[in-house]
Amino acid sequence: MRMGKMYFLRSLSLIVGFLCTAGLLSARQQTPAPDPDKDKSAKATAPVPNSRLTIEVTGGDSNVPIENASVYVKTIEQHLIKDKKFEVNVKTNQNGTAHVPDAPLGRVLIQIVAEGWKPYGHWYDITDPKQVVKIHLERPPRWY
């Protein structure tokens, strides 16, 4: 009786091992080859080390710098399975300037919200690692 049990367990482990190996081989064969064009676009939107996007925010007729404005920078790198996102929130200084370290190159959404000013949002194509974006805000219309 013991010999039959050992023979059964040995056969079962060989079958399970064979099925696992066959599953790994078939999964490896179904993986598509990397597309070189797709890799270039993925690198273009990834954060670039030592890059610094500068955003200068002014407002009104006299182009005064807007201090303490919230600046949101967002980008989405689209993939088949899961999208990668880059999001950062910074504030402007007394000169109305905000710096985004390690900003990604490519298409980014810049949104600005400041108290007493009309909210702003626009897509920009960032091509230079040290690019400066100048944004002018308007006063909100009076509704009363």
C-alpha positions as CSV (number, residue, x, y, z in Angstrom):
1,M,0.0,0.0,0.0
2,R,2.8,2.4,0.8
3,M,4.5,1.8,-2.6
4,G,1.3,2.7,-4.4
5,K,0.9,5.9,-2.4
6,M,4.6,7.0,-3.1
7,Y,4.2,6.2,-6.8
8,F,1.0,8.3,-7.0
9,L,2.6,11.3,-5.2
10,R,5.7,11.2,-7.4
11,S,3.5,11.0,-10.6
12,L,1.3,13.8,-9.4
13,S,4.3,16.1,-8.7
14,L,5.8,15.4,-12.1
15,I,2.5,16.2,-13.8
16,V,2.1,19.5,-11.8
17,G,5.7,20.5,-12.6
18,F,5.2,19.7,-16.3
19,L,2.0,21.9,-16.4
20,C,3.7,24.8,-14.7
21,T,6.6,24.7,-17.1
22,A,4.3,24.5,-20.1
23,G,2.3,27.5,-18.8
24,L,5.4,29.6,-18.4
25,L,6.6,28.7,-21.9
26,S,3.2,29.6,-23.5
27,A,3.1,32.9,-21.5
28,R,6.6,33.8,-22.7
29,Q,5.6,33.1,-26.3
30,Q,2.5,35.3,-26.2
31,T,4.4,38.4,-24.9
32,P,4.6,40.8,-27.9
33,A,8.0,42.2,-28.9
34,P,8.7,45.7,-27.7
35,D,7.7,48.5,-30.1
36,P,10.6,51.0,-30.4
37,D,8.3,53.9,-31.3
38,K,6.2,53.2,-28.2
39,D,9.4,53.2,-26.0
40,K,10.4,56.7,-27.4
41,S,7.0,58.2,-26.5
42,A,7.2,56.7,-23.0
43,K,10.6,58.2,-22.4
44,A,9.4,61.6,-23.7
45,T,6.7,61.9,-21.0
46,A,8.7,60.5,-18.1
47,P,10.1,62.9,-15.5
48,V,13.5,64.2,-16.6
49,P,16.1,64.5,-13.8
50,N,17.7,67.9,-13.3
51,S,14.8,69.6,-15.3
52,R,13.0,72.5,-13.8
53,L,9.8,74.0,-15.2
54,T,9.3,77.6,-14.2
55,I,5.8,79.1,-14.2
56,E,5.4,82.9,-13.9
57,V,1.9,84.0,-12.9
58,T,0.8,87.6,-13.3
59,G,-2.6,89.2,-13.3
60,G,-4.7,92.3,-14.0
61,D,-4.1,95.2,-16.3
62,S,-0.9,96.2,-14.6
63,N,0.6,92.6,-14.7
64,V,1.2,92.3,-11.0
65,P,2.8,89.1,-9.8
66,I,0.3,86.8,-8.0
67,E,1.6,85.5,-4.7
68,N,0.5,82.2,-3.1
69,A,-1.4,80.9,-6.1
70,S,-1.8,77.1,-6.3
71,V,-0.2,75.7,-9.4
72,Y,-1.1,72.2,-10.5
73,V,0.9,70.4,-13.1
74,K,-0.4,67.0,-14.4
75,T,0.4,64.6,-17.2
76,I,-0.9,61.2,-18.1
77,E,1.3,58.6,-19.8
78,Q,-1.1,56.3,-21.6
79,H,-0.5,52.5,-21.7
80,L,-2.6,49.6,-22.6
81,I,-2.9,48.2,-19.1
82,K,-2.4,51.1,-16.7
83,D,-1.9,54.8,-17.1
84,K,1.0,56.5,-15.3
85,K,0.3,59.9,-13.8
86,F,2.6,62.7,-12.8
87,E,1.0,65.3,-10.5
88,V,2.5,68.0,-8.5
89,N,1.1,71.0,-6.6
90,V,3.3,74.0,-5.9
91,K,2.7,77.6,-4.7
92,T,3.9,80.8,-6.3
93,N,6.4,83.0,-4.3
94,Q,6.3,86.8,-3.8
95,N,7.4,87.3,-7.4
96,G,4.6,85.1,-8.8
97,T,7.0,82.4,-9.8
98,A,6.6,78.6,-9.1
99,H,9.2,76.0,-9.8
100,V,8.4,72.4,-10.7
101,P,11.5,70.1,-10.2
102,D,12.0,67.0,-12.3
103,A,9.1,68.1,-14.6
104,P,8.2,65.7,-17.4
105,L,8.7,66.6,-21.1
106,G,5.7,66.3,-23.4
107,R,2.1,67.4,-23.0
108,V,1.2,68.7,-19.5
109,L,-1.8,70.3,-18.0
110,I,-1.1,73.5,-16.0
111,Q,-3.9,74.7,-13.8
112,I,-3.8,77.8,-11.5
113,V,-6.2,78.7,-8.7
114,A,-5.7,82.0,-6.8
115,E,-8.0,83.8,-4.5
116,G,-9.7,86.8,-6.2
117,W,-8.7,85.6,-9.7
118,K,-10.4,83.6,-12.4
119,P,-9.2,79.9,-12.4
120,Y,-7.0,78.9,-15.3
121,G,-6.2,75.7,-17.1
122,H,-4.4,74.9,-20.3
123,W,-2.4,72.1,-22.0
124,Y,1.2,72.9,-22.9
125,D,3.9,71.1,-24.8
126,I,7.0,71.1,-22.8
127,T,10.1,70.6,-25.0
128,D,12.9,72.2,-23.0
129,P,14.0,70.9,-19.6
130,K,14.5,74.5,-18.4
131,Q,11.3,76.0,-20.0
132,V,9.6,79.1,-18.6
133,V,5.8,79.4,-19.0
134,K,4.2,82.8,-18.5
135,I,0.5,82.9,-17.5
136,H,-1.7,85.9,-17.2
137,L,-4.8,85.7,-15.0
138,E,-7.9,87.8,-15.3
139,R,-10.3,89.1,-12.6
140,P,-13.6,87.2,-12.4
141,P,-16.6,88.9,-14.0
142,R,-19.0,90.6,-11.6
143,W,-22.3,88.8,-11.4
144,Y,-24.3,91.2,-9.3
